[in-house]
Amino acid sequence: MVTQTSGCYRGNKLWLQTVASGKDWVLCHTSALECLELFTGYLNESRIDVYAKEPSEYENVNYRIVELR
């Protein structure tokens, strides 16, 4: 399954906040910069970079799996 893409939203910040809302993820790399509005992002972006405990069902999310101790 694919999450929504940035083309569905007016800005990348709203897109990332909507997609990541309620998930056990932490945005990372370019996705975090876009959400903090430190980088404007790219047009029609569809990939999201996150730190997560385990991968989820979304194909367009790059999961960096972290282990909590």
C-alpha positions as CSV (number, residue, x, y, z in Angstrom):
1,M,0.0,0.0,0.0
2,V,1.2,3.5,-0.7
3,T,0.6,6.5,1.5
4,Q,-0.6,9.8,0.2
5,T,1.9,11.9,-1.8
6,S,2.9,15.6,-1.5
7,G,0.9,16.4,-4.6
8,C,-2.3,16.0,-2.6
9,Y,-1.4,18.8,-0.3
10,R,-0.6,22.5,-0.5
11,G,2.8,22.0,1.3
12,N,5.1,19.3,2.4
13,K,4.7,20.1,6.1
14,L,1.0,19.4,6.1
15,W,1.5,16.3,4.0
16,L,4.1,14.9,6.4
17,Q,2.2,15.8,9.5
18,T,-1.0,14.1,8.1
19,V,0.8,10.9,7.0
20,A,2.8,10.5,10.2
21,S,0.0,11.5,12.6
22,G,-0.8,8.6,15.0
23,K,2.1,6.5,13.8
24,D,4.9,5.3,16.0
25,W,7.4,7.0,13.7
26,V,10.0,9.8,14.0
27,L,10.7,11.7,10.8
28,C,14.3,11.7,9.8
29,H,16.6,13.2,7.1
30,T,15.0,15.3,4.4
31,S,11.5,14.5,5.7
32,A,12.3,16.0,9.1
33,L,13.8,19.1,7.5
34,E,10.7,19.6,5.4
35,C,8.4,19.2,8.4
36,L,10.4,21.8,10.3
37,E,10.3,24.0,7.2
38,L,14.1,24.2,7.0
39,F,14.0,22.7,3.5
40,T,11.3,23.4,1.0
41,G,11.3,19.9,-0.5
42,Y,10.7,18.7,-4.0
43,L,7.6,18.8,-6.2
44,N,5.4,15.7,-6.2
45,E,7.4,14.0,-3.6
46,S,6.2,10.6,-2.5
47,R,9.0,9.1,-0.3
48,I,9.1,9.6,3.5
49,D,12.2,8.8,5.7
50,V,11.4,7.6,9.2
51,Y,12.9,5.9,12.2
52,A,10.6,3.1,13.4
53,K,10.6,0.1,15.7
54,E,9.3,-2.1,12.9
55,P,8.4,-1.7,9.3
56,S,4.8,-1.0,8.3
57,E,2.7,-1.7,5.2
58,Y,3.6,1.4,3.3
59,E,5.8,1.0,0.2
60,N,6.8,4.6,-0.1
61,V,8.2,5.0,3.4
62,N,11.9,4.4,4.0
63,Y,12.1,2.7,7.4
64,R,15.2,2.9,9.5
65,I,14.6,0.3,12.1
66,V,15.9,1.2,15.6
67,E,16.1,-1.1,18.6
68,L,15.1,0.4,22.0
69,R,16.8,-0.8,25.1
